[in-house]
Amino acid sequence: MSAPRIYADFHNADSLGRLRLNSVGTVQDLSRQRVTLRDGLQLTLYSEDLEVDGEVRFADGEGLWVAVIAWDAIREPEPAEPLETPEELSRSA
């Protein structure tokens, strides 16, 4: 099973470089995908043109969830595979 892909604001990092998981887009993705944050949960975090794998931790000092990421592992997302049109599907059947 792959890690849930959740929006994150890469400009919303704490002083330790962890991404805060409290932005509106993050909360919406978590709700829509029915993901409950817990220590150790693996996520793929994305923004408009970046993504990175991260591990969820609770930041006691701030009282919120964060993701520990490797900043040097940020990458551009893989392009999505184009979907076949109905005509292409009917030809291959």
Secondary structure, DSSP 8 states (H G I E B T S, - for coil): ----EEE--TT-B-TTS-EES-SHHHHHHHHHTT----TT-EEEEE-SS-EEEEEEEEETTTTEEEEEE-GGG-B----------HHHHHHH-
